[in-house]
Each structure stands twice: as structure tokens, then as C-alpha cells.
Amino acid sequence: MEKHPSIKSATSVVLLMLVIPLMVWQCDRHEKMVGKYHALDVSEGGRISATLALEANGKGLWSIETDNAPFRWDVNQNVIRLHTPSGGVIEGIIDNGSIQLPIPGLGVILFKRDD
């Protein structure tokens, strides 16, 4: 049994009405995270000099002293995911404009956005 064309149209309109606000909300959340962040402290091993740059195009750069590492990033609710070129994923927590990232070998690093 085939659906009537008007039912298909109505279903499509309803789906668009549900999906578009979700997409706008996600894009807005993504844009709010764009910027440069500096490490405030490290839970293990003391302080380090590190920055995290999040670009609007979903690309980013992790910099520590003389080493830089590119990555892709995305946000889902209060979780940020950094996707490394080798296929690894580092998940961090977003809390009031700060990012907590568990970095292997360094522990959890708290990054605060530059003003």
C-alpha cells in the first residue's frame, strides 16, 4: 500500500521542522566554542605551557612548547571530541567556557578561553 502524496509532503515538512532547529542549535553551540584556549593546570606532573585553538571550520591545533598537533573537533551537548589524524579521539568536558581534556601521559588539563 502506497502513501498518499499529501501524507508524504506533510511528513517531510514535519521532519524538516524538527531537524532544522536541531541543526541550528548544534551550529550555534559549535560557534560558541571557537577561539584560543590556554592550559591553566595539570592534575598530574605539574604545569605545562599548552594552547588549544578551535577554528570555525572544525579544525584545530594543539600546541605544547615546540610541538604542534592538528586535529578535527566537534561538540555534542557538553562533550567536545578531538579527532587526531591517526584516528584517535580525545573526549573532553565543556564547563562554563572551559574545557577539561584527559591527555595521555599528562593527566586532565583544564583549558580556559582567552578573553
Secondary structure per residue as TSV (DSSP state, phi and psi in degrees):
chain	resnum	aa	ss	phi	psi
A	1	M	-	360.0	127.4
A	2	E	-	-97.2	141.6
A	3	K	-	-69.3	149.1
A	4	H	-	-68.6	141.4
A	5	P	H	-54.8	-35.9
A	6	S	H	-69.4	-30.0
A	7	I	H	-69.5	-40.5
A	8	K	H	-61.9	-43.6
A	9	S	H	-63.4	-45.1
A	10	A	H	-62.9	-41.5
A	11	T	H	-63.0	-41.9
A	12	S	H	-63.1	-42.3
A	13	V	H	-64.1	-43.7
A	14	V	H	-62.6	-43.7
A	15	L	H	-62.2	-42.8
A	16	L	H	-62.6	-39.9
A	17	M	H	-64.4	-28.5
A	18	L	H	-84.8	-37.4
A	19	V	H	-80.1	-40.9
A	20	I	H	-60.2	-47.9
A	21	P	H	-60.1	-36.0
A	22	L	H	-63.4	-42.7
A	23	M	H	-65.2	-42.2
A	24	V	H	-64.0	-42.6
A	25	W	H	-61.6	-44.1
A	26	Q	H	-64.2	-42.8
A	27	C	H	-63.7	-41.4
A	28	D	H	-62.0	-44.4
A	29	R	H	-61.7	-42.3
A	30	H	H	-61.3	-48.2
A	31	E	H	-62.1	-35.2
A	32	K	H	-65.6	-23.0
A	33	M	H	-87.3	-14.5
A	34	V	-	-61.1	134.5
A	35	G	E	150.8	-173.9
A	36	K	E	-109.7	135.7
A	37	Y	E	-122.4	145.4
A	38	H	E	-116.9	144.4
A	39	A	E	-68.8	132.6
A	40	L	E	-96.4	-41.6
A	41	D	E	-160.9	170.2
A	42	V	E	-129.6	135.3
A	43	S	S	-74.7	-24.5
A	44	E	S	-128.0	135.0
A	45	G	S	84.9	8.3
A	46	G	-	85.6	-163.3
A	47	R	-	-87.0	151.9
A	48	I	-	-135.4	162.1
A	49	S	-	-101.5	103.8
A	50	A	E	-139.4	147.2
A	51	T	E	-130.3	156.0
A	52	L	E	-132.1	119.2
A	53	A	E	-111.7	121.3
A	54	L	E	-108.7	118.9
A	55	E	-	-96.7	156.8
A	56	A	T	-64.5	-24.1
A	57	N	T	-83.0	8.0
A	58	G	S	85.8	6.1
A	59	K	E	-102.5	158.9
A	60	G	E	-153.6	173.6
A	61	L	E	-142.5	125.6
A	62	W	E	-97.1	125.6
A	63	S	E	-125.9	130.7
A	64	I	E	-137.3	115.6
A	65	E	T	47.9	-102.6
A	66	T	T	-106.5	6.7
A	67	D	E	-114.0	139.1
A	68	N	E	-124.4	142.9
A	69	A	E	-136.4	118.9
A	70	P	E	-77.2	157.7
A	71	F	E	-158.8	166.8
A	72	R	E	-104.9	155.3
A	73	W	E	-142.3	153.7
A	74	D	E	-148.8	162.6
A	75	V	E	-125.0	137.2
A	76	N	E	-137.1	108.0
A	77	Q	T	58.2	-117.7
A	78	N	T	-104.4	22.6
A	79	V	E	-116.2	129.9
A	80	I	E	-108.8	138.4
A	81	R	E	-119.1	126.2
A	82	L	E	-102.9	120.4
A	83	H	E	-102.7	114.3
A	84	T	-	-80.4	157.6
A	85	P	T	-59.2	-27.0
A	86	S	T	-82.7	-2.6
A	87	G	S	103.4	-4.1
A	88	G	-	-75.8	156.9
A	89	V	E	-131.0	129.7
A	90	I	E	-112.8	122.0
A	91	E	E	-101.2	129.9
A	92	G	E	-122.6	168.4
A	93	I	E	-107.8	133.0
A	94	I	E	-97.0	128.4
A	95	D	E	-144.7	107.8
A	96	N	T	52.7	47.9
A	97	G	T	82.9	-4.5
A	98	S	E	-103.3	159.1
A	99	I	E	-126.7	127.9
A	100	Q	E	-104.8	118.2
A	101	L	E	-120.4	126.9
A	102	P	E	-83.1	109.9
A	103	I	E	-102.5	120.8
A	104	P	T	-53.1	130.5
A	105	G	T	85.0	-13.7
A	106	L	T	-117.6	-22.7
A	107	G	E	94.8	-160.1
A	108	V	E	-88.1	125.7
A	109	I	E	-110.1	133.5
A	110	L	E	-98.6	121.4
A	111	F	E	-108.1	134.4
A	112	K	E	-118.6	136.3
A	113	R	E	-68.8	140.4
A	114	D	-	-67.9	144.0
A	115	D	-	-89.2	360.0
